[in-house]
Amino acid sequence: MPCPRGDLEGFQKDHTMHPFDSERALQHAQDAIRDTEHSAERLITESFADLWRAFEMVRDTFQNGGHLHACGNGGSAADAQHFVTELVVRLDSHSKRRPLPATALSTDTSILTAAANDLGFDRIFARQIEA
């Protein structure tokens, strides 16, 4: 279901909005929560083994002295940066663990744009790993 703000139904010709439709917003919020609940249930029932394997790979990387690299495109790049931040800084203010060695490959715009221009978009992260 598209977000209500994504349609133009509520705009007048002078581009002002009609009064806020609280019933429509409430229904959209409830639908989004139900979708989240459904996704969480599917994660547990359909994908938990894959999630656990990913956890074990990350854990093993750190236990063996490795360095984690994360990357993404668009919103996934932001997710990769956030994930790495949690590993390097800490998950919460009560954690006293050492920083974990991790890098988000999507943060250096100079490398990203130069590699995309000179090598092609499909090589922007590979080139960083090679280095």
Steps between C-alpha positions, in 0.01 A plus 500: 500500500657833399549764763217760502750781453600345167172580323374835378134446586507751787654787304298787362601688185688758709703212656360537852387194692151425615474464878689199635304178460562342841291189425703428188828558686391274787404223256835534322689479833303191605567335162872576529513345849317190376747474209789525747347230719453278195860558389632415847297179507630403155856573616456256787322229302670524160836671533631452852750230399648737238511784751676275751757393238569867424547568872745209525698629201531847654589353841762271346649791305561694819614198703758420233638855494327597177351828384135533391417702188142609437357672194173593339335723245257778586316430825697179541820708506356688796412168665859378447638818656267472798589132551873576492453792739337268753792257469772765531340722763263274698142383492395685814639736761543216753728291280866500600633276221793582275424650157458236234700542176249591230480741208209620288624511142228743393626800697789630285337699221832573330577130460142417403475762228852446363460121490156525340634739238831324428418134564122474478236495769527122542859537631466779758503274807727232356774755438494606865534139615790446258678799651 
